[in-house]
Amino acid sequence: MADSSFDIVSKVEHQEADNALQQARKEVEQRYDFKGTSASIEWSGEGILMKASSEDRVKAVLDVFQSKLVKRGISLKSLDAGDPQPSGKEYRITASLKQGIDQEHAKKIGKIIRDQAPKTVKSQIQGDELRVTSKSRDDLQATIALLKGADLDLDLQFINFR
């Protein structure tokens, strides 16, 4: 019997993130409490730039954006937002969306699988994702349940279950 496998990835669908950003931008433009604060949110290369006239207002813009991400089904673990930075007369927050699993997290996930998953389960790092294999599909499903319950600061998706 051939080995069964699945891949662990951490990806954000760019179109959904863009839709969330556009919804947040519209809300910021229309809300009364943002009038006169020069509040804005926009793409800045691969990152997201939020600006406003005060620290509280720029945090409120971030809060609006986070609520739109959640409504679109994007985990807040995928958002890496910095602290408000003064820049001239305005405050800015730069944020980025985490894509892929870095080496440090991949090793951490591999260690969890080695230590706590059933012994037939093996994992290997393949670039920015992990391939998990086993002869038993039940063991693989137990591993998925284990990783969903683990406290990792990554949004994991499990794909290509074969």
N, CA, C and O of each residue as an XYZ file, in Angstrom:
648
protein
N       0.844     -1.187      0.000
C       0.000      0.000      0.000
C       0.886      1.246      0.000
O       1.853      1.326      0.757
N       0.555      2.205     -0.843
C       1.352      3.423     -0.971
C       1.126      4.339      0.238
O       0.099      4.280      0.913
N       2.119      5.176      0.476
C       2.004      6.134      1.573
C       0.966      7.203      1.235
O       0.831      7.612      0.082
N       0.245      7.644      2.248
C      -0.655      8.783      2.111
C       0.109     10.025      2.561
O       1.066      9.927      3.329
N      -0.316     11.189      2.083
C       0.407     12.403      2.464
C      -0.507     13.620      2.389
O      -1.593     13.577      1.810
N      -0.039     14.693      2.987
C      -0.659     16.011      2.810
C       0.432     17.056      2.998
O       1.500     16.770      3.540
N       0.144     18.280      2.538
C       1.084     19.387      2.658
C       0.539     20.396      3.654
O      -0.666     20.635      3.724
N       1.449     20.984      4.424
C       1.097     22.062      5.344
C       1.640     23.347      4.739
O       2.841     23.460      4.495
N       0.766     24.313      4.497
C       1.177     25.591      3.919
C       0.590     26.724      4.757
O      -0.302     26.519      5.579
N       1.111     27.906      4.526
C       0.571     29.108      5.147
C       0.502     30.166      4.050
O       1.484     30.849      3.762
N      -0.668     30.285      3.451
C      -0.835     31.207      2.333
C      -2.067     32.079      2.563
O      -3.035     31.669      3.204
N      -2.000     33.282      2.024
C      -3.129     34.197      2.060
C      -3.521     34.467      0.615
O      -2.673     34.813     -0.207
N      -4.797     34.312      0.306
C      -5.249     34.604     -1.045
C      -5.215     36.115     -1.243
O      -5.911     36.860     -0.553
N      -4.394     36.557     -2.197
C      -4.157     37.986     -2.394
C      -5.442     38.729     -2.766
O      -5.653     39.863     -2.335
N      -6.293     38.093     -3.560
C      -7.534     38.763     -3.980
C      -8.444     39.028     -2.786
O      -9.051     40.096     -2.701
N      -8.545     38.078     -1.866
C      -9.371     38.286     -0.669
C      -8.791     39.401      0.205
O      -9.535     40.216      0.751
N      -7.463     39.435      0.336
C      -6.822     40.492      1.116
C      -7.064     41.857      0.460
O      -7.309     42.847      1.149
N      -6.994     41.901     -0.868
C      -7.240     43.148     -1.593
C      -8.689     43.605     -1.400
O      -8.952     44.792     -1.212
N      -9.626     42.651     -1.449
C     -11.030     42.998     -1.215
C     -11.227     43.559      0.186
O     -11.953     44.537      0.365
N     -10.585     42.950      1.182
C     -10.685     43.436      2.565
C     -10.117     44.849      2.667
O     -10.683     45.704      3.347
N      -8.995     45.088      1.988
C      -8.374     46.418      2.030
C      -9.292     47.458      1.379
O      -9.439     48.564      1.899
N      -9.902     47.113      0.259
C     -10.797     48.059     -0.420
C     -12.028     48.361      0.441
O     -12.473     49.507      0.502
N     -12.575     47.346      1.102
C     -13.711     47.575      1.996
C     -13.312     48.472      3.159
O     -14.065     49.367      3.542
N     -12.124     48.235      3.726
C     -11.642     49.055      4.838
C     -11.435     50.494      4.370
O     -11.774     51.435      5.088
N     -10.879     50.670      3.168
C     -10.647     52.013      2.624
C     -11.975     52.762      2.477
O     -12.068     53.936      2.836
N     -12.997     52.089      1.953
C     -14.307     52.733      1.797
C     -14.894     53.126      3.144
O     -15.444     54.217      3.293
N     -14.778     52.229      4.133
C     -15.324     52.541      5.451
C     -14.594     53.719      6.085
O     -15.221     54.583      6.698
N     -13.275     53.758      5.940
C     -12.493     54.855      6.519
C     -12.870     56.178      5.854
O     -12.941     57.210      6.521
N     -13.112     56.152      4.537
C     -13.493     57.382      3.833
C     -14.876     57.868      4.248
O     -15.131     59.073      4.237
N     -15.778     56.950      4.615
C     -17.164     57.330      4.869
C     -17.499     57.546      6.337
O     -18.464     58.249      6.640
N     -16.734     56.965      7.262
C     -17.103     57.065      8.673
C     -16.901     58.478      9.213
O     -15.930     59.160      8.887
N     -17.849     58.891     10.044
C     -17.836     60.248     10.590
C     -16.624     60.496     11.481
O     -16.032     61.574     11.429
N     -16.245     59.506     12.301
C     -15.148     59.724     13.243
C     -13.782     59.811     12.550
O     -12.792     60.151     13.197
N     -13.712     59.511     11.249
C     -12.456     59.663     10.508
C     -12.402     60.970      9.708
O     -11.382     61.259      9.083
N     -13.472     61.757      9.714
C     -13.494     63.015      8.959
C     -12.436     63.969      9.519
O     -12.359     64.172     10.731
N     -11.630     64.546      8.646
C     -10.626     65.520      9.045
C      -9.382     64.935      9.679
O      -8.541     65.686     10.174
N      -9.235     63.618      9.679
C      -8.050     63.015     10.290
C      -7.046     62.548      9.240
O      -6.026     61.949      9.582
N      -7.325     62.815      7.975
C      -6.494     62.382      6.835
C      -6.156     60.890      6.939
O      -5.050     60.469      6.600
N      -7.117     60.106      7.409
C      -6.915     58.667      7.570
C      -7.002     57.983      6.210
O      -7.869     58.301      5.396
N      -6.083     57.032      5.975
C      -6.103     56.283      4.717
C      -5.447     54.930      4.918
O      -4.691     54.712      5.865
N      -5.764     54.021      3.990
C      -5.151     52.697      3.974
C      -4.946     52.338      2.514
O      -5.837     52.532      1.687
N      -3.754     51.808      2.196
C      -3.450     51.492      0.794
C      -2.333     50.466      0.718
O      -1.603     50.245      1.684
N      -2.214     49.837     -0.460
C      -1.098     48.928     -0.712
C       0.156     49.769     -0.894
O       0.117     50.840     -1.500
N       1.252     49.280     -0.370
C       2.554     49.921     -0.558
C       3.520     48.811     -0.952
O       4.174     48.214     -0.097
N       3.605     48.541     -2.237
C       4.381     47.389     -2.693
C       3.657     46.126     -2.266
O       2.479     45.952     -2.579
N       4.344     45.243     -1.555
C       3.718     44.026     -1.026
C       3.102     44.266      0.348
O       2.362     43.421      0.851
N       3.399     45.406      0.954
C       2.894     45.703      2.291
C       1.665     46.596      2.248
O       1.188     46.977      1.180
N       1.170     46.916      3.421
C      -0.011     47.754      3.570
C       0.394     48.955      4.421
O       1.025     48.797      5.466
N       0.032     50.147      3.975
C       0.382     51.368      4.680
C      -0.892     52.042      5.173
O      -1.802     52.323      4.394
N      -0.944     52.299      6.493
C      -2.077     52.991      7.097
C      -1.575     54.312      7.657
O      -0.546     54.357      8.331
N      -2.308     55.395      7.375
C      -1.898     56.724      7.836
C      -3.085     57.427      8.477
O      -4.234     57.212      8.089
N      -2.793     58.276      9.472
C      -3.810     59.138     10.092
C      -3.089     60.237     10.867
O      -1.875     60.187     11.065
N      -3.873     61.239     11.305
C      -3.263     62.396     11.961
C      -2.902     62.137     13.422
O      -2.103     62.883     13.989
N      -3.466     61.104     14.049
C      -3.120     60.806     15.441
C      -2.896     59.304     15.607
O      -3.311     58.501     14.772
N      -2.237     58.951     16.693
C      -1.932     57.543     16.960
C      -3.219     56.737     17.156
O      -3.326     55.609     16.676
N      -4.190     57.315     17.860
C      -5.455     56.610     18.087
C      -6.197     56.350     16.784
O      -6.765     55.274     16.592
N      -6.194     57.331     15.891
C      -6.908     57.186     14.612
C      -6.254     56.121     13.731
O      -6.955     55.358     13.067
N      -4.923     56.061     13.717
C      -4.257     55.055     12.878
C      -4.489     53.654     13.451
O      -4.590     52.684     12.700
N      -4.572     53.549     14.776
C      -4.921     52.252     15.387
C      -6.353     51.866     15.031
O      -6.649     50.686     14.843
N      -7.245     52.856     14.938
C      -8.628     52.584     14.552
C      -8.698     52.106     13.096
O      -9.507     51.237     12.770
N      -7.858     52.667     12.226
C      -7.799     52.211     10.829
C      -7.349     50.749     10.797
O      -7.912     49.942     10.058
N      -6.334     50.406     11.601
C      -5.869     49.016     11.682
C      -6.995     48.103     12.174
O      -7.165     46.996     11.664
N      -7.755     48.562     13.155
C      -8.862     47.776     13.689
C      -9.933     47.527     12.622
O     -10.471     46.424     12.527
N     -10.241     48.546     11.824
C     -11.212     48.392     10.736
C     -10.698     47.350      9.736
O     -11.449     46.478      9.298
N      -9.412     47.449      9.381
C      -8.831     46.512      8.415
C      -8.863     45.080      8.966
O      -9.177     44.140      8.236
N      -8.540     44.918     10.249
C      -8.565     43.582     10.849
C      -9.976     43.002     10.822
O     -10.147     41.814     10.552
N     -10.981     43.818     11.096
C     -12.352     43.304     11.068
C     -12.751     42.878      9.662
O     -13.483     41.902      9.499
N     -12.280     43.594      8.645
C     -12.591     43.214      7.258
C     -11.867     41.924      6.871
O     -12.416     41.106      6.133
N     -10.643     41.735      7.362
C      -9.923     40.482      7.095
C     -10.671     39.290      7.687
O     -10.817     38.256      7.036
N     -11.140     39.441      8.916
C     -11.861     38.350      9.585
C     -13.141     38.018      8.816
O     -13.469     36.846      8.633
N     -13.860     39.043      8.369
C     -15.085     38.804      7.602
C     -14.794     38.067      6.300
O     -15.642     37.322      5.809
N     -13.615     38.265      5.743
C     -13.233     37.626      4.488
C     -12.594     36.252      4.711
O     -12.194     35.591      3.753
N     -12.498     35.825      5.970
C     -11.980     34.492      6.260
C     -10.465     34.413      6.301
O      -9.902     33.327      6.165
N      -9.798     35.540      6.486
C      -8.335     35.552      6.593
C      -7.977     35.676      8.069
O      -8.432     36.597      8.748
N      -7.168     34.758      8.559
C      -6.790     34.759      9.963
C      -5.902     35.964     10.284
O      -5.074     36.369      9.468
N      -6.081     36.528     11.475
C      -5.233     37.646     11.889
C      -3.804     37.201     12.176
O      -2.911     38.038     12.309
N      -3.576     35.885     12.276
C      -2.213     35.386     12.434
C      -1.390     35.655     11.179
O      -0.161     35.667     11.231
N      -2.068     35.873     10.047
C      -1.374     36.141      8.791
C      -0.969     37.598      8.651
O      -0.171     37.937      7.777
N      -1.508     38.463      9.502
C      -1.211     39.888      9.426
C      -0.085     40.228     10.398
O      -0.166     39.931     11.590
N       0.954     40.847      9.876
C       2.091     41.260     10.688
C       2.136     42.784     10.683
O       2.727     43.390      9.789
N       1.507     43.401     11.686
C       1.410     44.858     11.743
C       2.404     45.410     12.759
O       2.581     44.851     13.841
N       3.045     46.510     12.395
C       3.998     47.155     13.293
C       3.288     48.107     14.242
O       2.059     48.177     14.272
N       4.075     48.832     15.011
C       3.536     49.832     15.925
C       3.417     51.170     15.194
O       4.118     51.405     14.210
N       2.523     52.052     15.678
C       2.399     53.374     15.042
C       3.709     54.154     15.142
O       4.305     54.254     16.214
N       4.145     54.699     14.017
C       5.373     55.487     13.957
C       5.022     56.917     13.553
O       4.299     57.114     12.577
N       5.522     57.926     14.287
C       5.273     59.303     13.842
C       6.092     59.595     12.588
O       7.257     59.210     12.491
N       5.469     60.279     11.634
C       6.143     60.636     10.388
C       5.658     62.022      9.998
O       4.617     62.167      9.357
N       6.406     63.021     10.381
C       5.964     64.393     10.138
C       4.762     64.705     10.992
O       4.810     64.566     12.214
N       3.668     65.131     10.353
C       2.450     65.483     11.086
C       1.480     64.317     11.204
O       0.381     64.481     11.733
N       1.872     63.135     10.716
C       0.960     62.000     10.744
C       1.611     60.789     11.400
O       2.821     60.749     11.624
N       0.781     59.816     11.697
C       1.257     58.537     12.221
C       1.025     57.473     11.162
O       0.039     57.513     10.426
N       1.955     56.514     11.095
C       1.863     55.454     10.102
C       2.027     54.093     10.755
O       2.779     53.934     11.716
N       1.311     53.112     10.215
C       1.515     51.709     10.570
C       1.769     50.976      9.263
O       0.982     51.071      8.322
N       2.871     50.247      9.215
C       3.117     49.395      8.054
C       2.830     47.960      8.473
O       3.200     47.524      9.563
N       2.166     47.244      7.588
C       1.797     45.863      7.866
C       2.111     45.020      6.642
O       2.216     45.530      5.526
N       2.258     43.726      6.867
C       2.468     42.817      5.748
C       1.698     41.529      6.022
O       1.345     41.224      7.161
N       1.452     40.793      4.961
C       0.777     39.515      5.072
C       1.807     38.412      4.985
O       2.593     38.360      4.039
N       1.808     37.525      5.977
C       2.792     36.438      6.012
C       2.425     35.379      4.980
O       1.295     34.893      4.948
N       3.392     35.030      4.140
C       3.212     33.985      3.141
C       4.271     32.926      3.370
O       5.446     33.255      3.534
N       3.885     31.676      3.383
C       4.846     30.584      3.534
C       5.227     30.347      4.984
O       4.933     31.148      5.870
N       5.887     29.225      5.194
C       6.353     28.834      6.525
C       7.868     28.999      6.536
O       8.571     28.353      5.759
N       8.372     29.865      7.416
C       9.826     30.053      7.474
C      10.502     28.856      8.150
O       9.830     28.013      8.745
N      11.813     28.786      8.057
C      12.563     27.631      8.560
C      12.332     27.401     10.053
O      12.175     26.263     10.494
N      12.311     28.475     10.817
C      12.145     28.353     12.269
C      10.811     27.685     12.621
O      10.766     26.767     13.441
N       9.724     28.155     11.991
C       8.413     27.557     12.253
C       8.321     26.139     11.692
O       7.683     25.272     12.289
N       8.955     25.906     10.549
C       8.926     24.565      9.958
C       9.597     23.562     10.896
O       9.099     22.451     11.073
N      10.711     23.942     11.491
C      11.400     23.060     12.439
C      10.544     22.826     13.680
O      10.498     21.717     14.212
N       9.864     23.883     14.138
C       8.997     23.774     15.304
C       7.842     22.795     15.032
O       7.521     21.953     15.871
N       7.223     22.918     13.848
C       6.133     22.018     13.470
C       6.658     20.588     13.341
O       6.013     19.642     13.794
N       7.838     20.435     12.719
C       8.447     19.114     12.585
C       8.702     18.472     13.941
O       8.505     17.268     14.108
N       9.139     19.270     14.907
C       9.402     18.754     16.248
C       8.098     18.307     16.920
O       8.063     17.270     17.581
N       7.028     19.092     16.749
C       5.724     18.707     17.307
C       5.281     17.370     16.713
O       4.787     16.498     17.428
N       5.462     17.219     15.397
C       5.063     15.972     14.736
C       5.896     14.803     15.254
O       5.350     13.737     15.539
N       7.202     14.988     15.379
C       8.073     13.909     15.887
C       7.731     13.525     17.316
O       7.703     12.341     17.653
N       7.470     14.522     18.161
C       7.273     14.256     19.583
C       5.869     13.759     19.923
O       5.717     12.892     20.784
N       4.839     14.296     19.261
C       3.475     14.049     19.718
C       2.606     13.276     18.736
O       1.605     12.688     19.147
N       2.952     13.257     17.467
C       2.113     12.570     16.478
C       2.392     11.067     16.545
O       3.395     10.651     17.124
N       1.510     10.250     15.955
C       1.786      8.809     15.897
C       3.147      8.534     15.232
O       3.580      9.285     14.359
N       3.807      7.460     15.653
C       5.191      7.187     15.232
C       5.345      6.914     13.743
O       6.447      7.054     13.211
N       4.267      6.527     13.051
C       4.397      6.235     11.616
C       4.433      7.501     10.767
O       4.707      7.435      9.569
N       4.159      8.644     11.373
C       4.078      9.900     10.627
C       5.467     10.519     10.495
O       6.196     10.652     11.478
N       5.824     10.895      9.267
C       7.107     11.551      8.986
C       6.830     12.883      8.305
O       5.852     13.029      7.572
N       7.713     13.864      8.561
C       7.560     15.163      7.901
C       8.890     15.572      7.287
O       9.961     15.204      7.771
N       8.793     16.345      6.203
C      10.006     16.894      5.612
C       9.706     18.285      5.081
O       8.616     18.560      4.577
N      10.700     19.154      5.207
C      10.549     20.548      4.782
C      10.832     20.621      3.287
O      11.843     20.110      2.806
N       9.917     21.269      2.557
C      10.091     21.474      1.120
C       9.898     22.949      0.822
O       8.783     23.388      0.538
N      10.960     23.704      0.884
C      10.869     25.144      0.644
C      10.095     25.830      1.749
O      10.516     25.809      2.906
N       8.962     26.443      1.408
C       8.159     27.147      2.415
C       6.908     26.366      2.798
O       5.909     26.947      3.220
N       6.972     25.028      2.645
C       5.877     24.171      3.090
C       6.438     22.870      3.655
O       7.626     22.577      3.514
N       5.573     22.104      4.290
C       5.972     20.813      4.855
C       5.141     19.703      4.214
O       3.938     19.857      4.005
N       5.788     18.600      3.908
C       5.088     17.408      3.412
C       5.067     16.410      4.556
O       6.108     16.105      5.138
N       3.888     15.901      4.878
C       3.721     14.933      5.953
C       3.222     13.634      5.330
O       2.236     13.633      4.594
N       3.913     12.517      5.628
C       3.541     11.228      5.037
C       3.374     10.169      6.122
O       3.954     10.251      7.205
N       2.550      9.163      5.785
C       2.345      8.021      6.658
C       1.627      6.940      5.861
O       1.006      7.223      4.837
N       1.713      5.699      6.337
C       0.968      4.615      5.690
C      -0.514      4.669      6.080
O      -1.375      4.210      5.329
N      -0.800      5.227      7.244
C      -2.168      5.245      7.764
C      -2.801      6.628      7.602
O      -2.269      7.624      8.091
N      -3.934      6.677      6.917
C      -4.661      7.939      6.763
C      -5.199      8.435      8.107
O      -5.286      9.641      8.337
N      -5.555      7.515      8.981
C      -6.047      7.893     10.316
C      -4.966      8.632     11.104
O      -5.251      9.601     11.808
N      -3.705      8.157     10.977
C      -2.599      8.840     11.651
C      -2.425     10.254     11.108
O      -2.134     11.183     11.861
N      -2.602     10.412      9.801
C      -2.485     11.746      9.206
C      -3.597     12.668      9.708
O      -3.358     13.845      9.979
N      -4.794     12.139      9.829
C      -5.897     12.952     10.340
C      -5.670     13.315     11.805
O      -6.024     14.414     12.233
N      -5.088     12.410     12.568
C      -4.750     12.710     13.966
C      -3.688     13.809     14.024
O      -3.718     14.668     14.906
N      -2.751     13.774     13.077
C      -1.701     14.797     13.025
C      -2.294     16.167     12.691
O      -1.896     17.178     13.271
N      -3.242     16.197     11.761
C      -3.904     17.466     11.427
C      -4.618     18.020     12.662
O      -4.518     19.212     12.953
N      -5.331     17.167     13.383
C      -6.025     17.602     14.598
C      -5.028     18.119     15.634
O      -5.290     19.113     16.312
N      -3.887     17.445     15.754
C      -2.840     17.864     16.689
C      -2.322     19.259     16.333
O      -2.171     20.111     17.209
N      -2.054     19.486     15.058
C      -1.504     20.773     14.630
C      -2.538     21.902     14.724
O      -2.187     23.048     15.002
N      -3.806     21.571     14.491
C      -4.852     22.593     14.650
C      -4.956     23.026     16.103
O      -5.261     24.184     16.390
N      -4.705     22.103     17.017
C      -4.781     22.422     18.434
C      -3.510     23.051     18.984
O      -3.513     23.602     20.085
N      -2.418     22.972     18.220
C      -1.137     23.530     18.687
C      -1.202     25.050     18.662
O      -1.882     25.641     17.823
N      -0.485     25.674     19.593
C      -0.479     27.135     19.688
C       0.671     27.688     18.848
O       1.738     28.005     19.375
N       0.448     27.800     17.553
C       1.444     28.356     16.640
C       0.961     29.724     16.177
O      -0.240     29.934     16.003
N       1.893     30.659     15.977
C       1.470     31.975     15.514
C       1.481     32.051     13.983
O       1.887     33.055     13.398
N       1.029     30.972     13.358
C       0.876     30.897     11.914
C      -0.531     30.412     11.587
O      -1.131     29.653     12.349
N      -1.046     30.858     10.453
C      -2.313     30.340      9.955
C      -1.987     29.199      9.002
O      -1.497     29.429      7.897
N      -2.258     27.972      9.427
C      -1.889     26.802      8.623
C      -3.075     26.295      7.812
O      -4.212     26.279      8.283
N      -2.780     25.880      6.580
C      -3.768     25.188      5.760
C      -3.199     23.822      5.421
O      -1.989     23.662      5.259
N      -4.077     22.845      5.318
C      -3.676     21.479      5.011
C      -4.242     21.138      3.645
O      -5.459     21.079      3.470
N      -3.352     20.911      2.667
C      -3.796     20.706      1.285
C      -3.227     19.397      0.736
O      -2.363     18.775      1.354
N      -3.721     18.995     -0.421
C      -3.246     17.816     -1.145
C      -3.310     16.543     -0.306
O      -2.378     15.739     -0.335
N      -4.382     16.351      0.432
C      -4.514     15.127      1.235
C      -4.777     13.972      0.288
O      -5.814     13.924     -0.372
N      -3.826     13.035      0.222
C      -3.956     11.887     -0.689
C      -3.754     10.604      0.082
O      -3.822      9.520     -0.497
